[in-house]
Amino acid sequence: MTARPEPAPDQGLPAPMVSVVVPTRGRPALLAETLRTITAQDYEGELEVVVVHDREAADPALGLLSLPGREVVPIVNTRTGGLCGARNTGLLASRGVFVASCDDDDLWHPDKVRLQVERLQTDPDLLAVGAGIRLLMGERGEVEWPARERVVTHERLLGNRVKELHSSTLMMRRSSFDEVGLYDEDLPHGYGEDYDWLLRASRVGEVGAVQEILADIRKDVPSWFRDRSLNTATALEYLLDKHPDFCERRRGHARILGQIAYARAAGGQRARGAVMAGRALRRYPATPHAWLALAIAGPGVEPQRMLAAARRLGRGLS
């Protein structure tokens, strides 16, 4: 297969407005640090930063973080409570030609917006683009994760979550939402909302990545999904039903089944997790989460320690 040629940037293209949607809830200090990295972008065009407060009052003081051409606009989620409704609220309230998403605890490198806009402008087939990331692991150090591929296929997404398409790296054409739709507000607990959107997008168009590392992803602060394993399991089961083409990819299907098995076992449903792990292993015997699920299905094993130990053996389990 011949490698796809890299388009050359067109220096004559204008710098359109980019809207950045940042959902938040209860993390003002982390949010302020995140916003400072967004307003510090070296992009010559205008940025509109829409902060969407989910199930809390908007903080008008965030407007003080605005800079020339970098307006910070705090609003309240007016749709379904949770991450999907918050992202949709921000999207519908924004005005940019391109829309980027960022979580309220992650950090952008100064050239992120500029390089992603250049990529989208020079590659009109792309609906969305991610970027390489650096994982901030606290005492465990840092892990650099450059994007492996310039174009990420639907088949690759079925087989792997693709970390470089993290919610804090994504930039999308506004027009892509006309083809793909909004974030799915029926998705249980909003878990995997970006993954669901990317699976839909990769069916109707192309998804890509800037290979350079352009965002720092905090893994050293609490996640809303930590210690909520059964919520994760419910959401993954919903995604499996919604995207039946997982069943056509033996390894990808086993991966999701294994993650459900692990989440069920970690949430105390050990027998149910073990049964699901068996299903995963019958589909693909080298499914790591399925083996983890079996390991913690017995008494006396702490799930998070087992998962952390497994992650130290490789780049990840996604």
N, C-alpha and C positions, 0 to 999 in steps of 0.2 A: 504494500500500500504506500503510495507516494505521500510524503509529508505535505501538509497544506502550507503554502507560502505565507509568510508574515506580511500583512499589508504595511506599507510605509505611511507614517503619520503625515497628514496634510496640514502644514503649518498655516495655511490660509483659512482654515475653518474657524468660524466664530466660537466663542466660549459661552455656551448657553447657561441659563440658570440651572443649578442643581439643587433639588430639595432633599434634605436629609431628615428622615423620620426616626425619632428616638423615643420608643415607649419607656415609661419609667413608673416605678412604684416604690416609695419608701427608701430610696438610696441617694439622698441629696449630695453627699460628699463625693461619692463615686461619679454621679451624674455630672457634677461641676467639672471634674477632671476630664471626663469624656468630652464634654462640650468644648473645653479649651483646645483639645486636639483637633476638633472639627473646625473651629473658627480660625485655627492657625494654618489652614491649608494654603499651599502656594499657588493654587489655581487662580487664574486671572479673572474668571467669571464670577458671577454673583452666587452666593450660597444662601439658601433659606433653610433654617434649622427648626423643624417643628417638633417640639417636645410634647408628647402625649401622656398626660397623667392618667393612669388607670386606677379607678376606684379611690381617688384622692383629689383634693382641690389643686388647681393649677397654682404654681408659684410664680407670681408676676416678677419677682426679683431676678428670675433667670434672664429676663430681658436685659439686665445690666451686663451680661456676658457678651452681648452683641458687639460686633466691630463693624467698621465701614464695609458694606457689601457682604456682611455676615450676620444677618438678623436672626436672633433667637426668639421663637414665638412659642410660649407655653399655652397649651390648650388641654381640654378634658376629653377623655374617651366618651363619645356619645353613642357608641354602638355596643355590641355584646361585650360584657366585662371580660377582660383577659387580653392576652397578647395579640390574638388575631383581630379582635375588634379595635384595639389600640393602633395596630399597624394600618388597618383600613381607614380609621378616623384621620390619621396623619396623612395618608396618601390622598384622600379625597379633599383635604383642606389645603394641600400643597399646590404649587404652580409650576414647578420646574419641568423642563424637557426630559431630564433624567431624574430618577428618584433612587436615593441610596438609603439603606437601612443600617442602623447601628444600635446595639444593645447599650444599656445605660452604665455598663461597667467596663467597656472595652475602649481601646485607644487607637487612633489612626496615626499613621506616619504622614508627614507633611505633603508628600507627593501623591497620596492615594487618589484623590479626586482627579487631579490633572491626568495621571496615567490611565485611569479608567475611562475618562471622557475621551481621550485620544483613541483608545482601543475601540470604543463604541462608534466613534465617528468614522474611523477608517475600516470598520468591519460591519456594514449595514445588516448582515444576516444575523447578528447577535441580538437576542432579546435581553440578555442579562450577562453580567460579567462579575466574577469574584476575584480573588487575589490570594497570594501566599500569606501565611500567618506566622506569628511567633506566639507560642503558648507560654504564658507566665505561670509557672508551677510553684511559686513560693520557694520554700526550702529545698524543693527538688530541682530548682534551677529553671532553665528555659529550653524549649524545644523549637527549633526552626523548621518550618514546613512550607517550603516553596511550592507553588502550584506545579503539578507534574505535567499537565496537558493544557494547551491553549484552548482547545475545544473539548468540552465534556459531553459525551453522548448520553442518550437516554439509557442505553444498555449499561454504561458505566454507573449511572446513578442507581439503577436497579441492583447492582452488585455491591455498591459502596456508597456510604453517605457523602464522601468527598469533602474533607474538612476545609479545603480552600474555597468552597462555596458556603461559608459560614454566614449567618445572618448579619454579622458586623462587617462583612466584606462586600456584600452584594450591591451592585448598582444596576438599575433596570431602566429601559426606555419606558416612559409613561404609556406609550402606545401598546406596550406588551400586555398591559392589564386588560386592554380591550380584547385581546386574543386569548389570554390565559384565565382571566377572571381575578377577583380579589382573593385575599387570604380566606381560607375556609373557616368561618366562625362556628361551624358545627363540629370542628375537630376537638375531641375531648381534651380539656385542660390546655389547649393551644400548643401541645407538645409536638415538635417537628413541623411547625407551620411553614417554615421556609423550605424544608425538604419536600413537603407536599406540593408547594407552589412550583418548585424546580422540576419535579416529576411531570407536572402538567405542562410546564413551559417547554421542556425538552421533547415533548411529543409534537409540538406545533412549530418549533423553531430551534435555533441554536443557542446554547449556553456556553460561555467560555470563562477564561481566567487570565488575569495578568500574572505572570509567573513570579514576579518579584514579591517579597514580603512587604505588605503595606498596612498591616494591622496587628496589634497586640491583643491577644485574647486572654483575659484573666481566668485562670483556673485556681486561683488562690483566694477567691471570695465565694461566699455561699451562693448557690444557684437556687432559683425558685423550684427546681425539680428535684433537688437533693432530698433524700429521705421520703420521696413520694413515689415509690416504685410502682405501686398499683395504678397510679395515674398514668405513668409511662406505659405500662402494659396495655391499658385500655386504649390509649391513643395509637399505639402500634397496631393493635388489632383492627382499629378503625382504618388505618392506612392500608393494611393488608387487604381488607375488604374493598376499599375504594380503588385500589390499583391492582386488579387481578393479573396484570402482566408480570407481577413478581413470581407467580406460580410457573411461568414459562422459563424462568431462570433458576435452575436448581440451587446454585450457590447463593444467589441473592435472596431467594425464598427461605433457605435455611438460616441465613443471617438474621432476618427479621424474626423468624420463629425462635431462634436462639436468644435474641434480645428479649422477647416476650417471656420466654422461659426463665431467664435470669431475673427479670423484673418481678415476676410472680413469686419465685422462690425467695428473693430478697425482701419482698413485702409480706412474708410469712406464709404464703400459699405454697409450701414446699412440695406437696404431692402433685399439685396442679403444674407447678414448674417442672417437675421431673418428667411428667407425661409430655409436656410441650417440648422439653429437651430431647426426648426420644424421637419425636416427630422431626425435629431439626436434624438430628444426627442420621436419621434414615435418608434424608434428602442430601446431606453433605456431611460426611463424618468428621471433617476438620473444621467444625464450626465452634469458635472459641467460647462464645457466650453460652452455648449449650453445655459444654463441659463445665464451665463455671457454675451453671445452674445445678448440675448434678453434684458438684462439689459442696455447694452450700445447702443442698436439700437435706443433708444429714444434720444432726444436732452439733452445736458447739463451734460452728464456723461463722465468722463475722463477714458479711457480704462485701462491705466496702474495702476491707483489708485485702480480701481475695482479689477483688477487681483491680485495686491499686497495684498489687504485686504482678498481676497479669499484664497490666499496661506497661510496667517497667521492662518487660521482656521484648517489646516491639514498639512500632510507631503508634499503635492504637488498635482498637477493636471495632471501629466503625465499619 
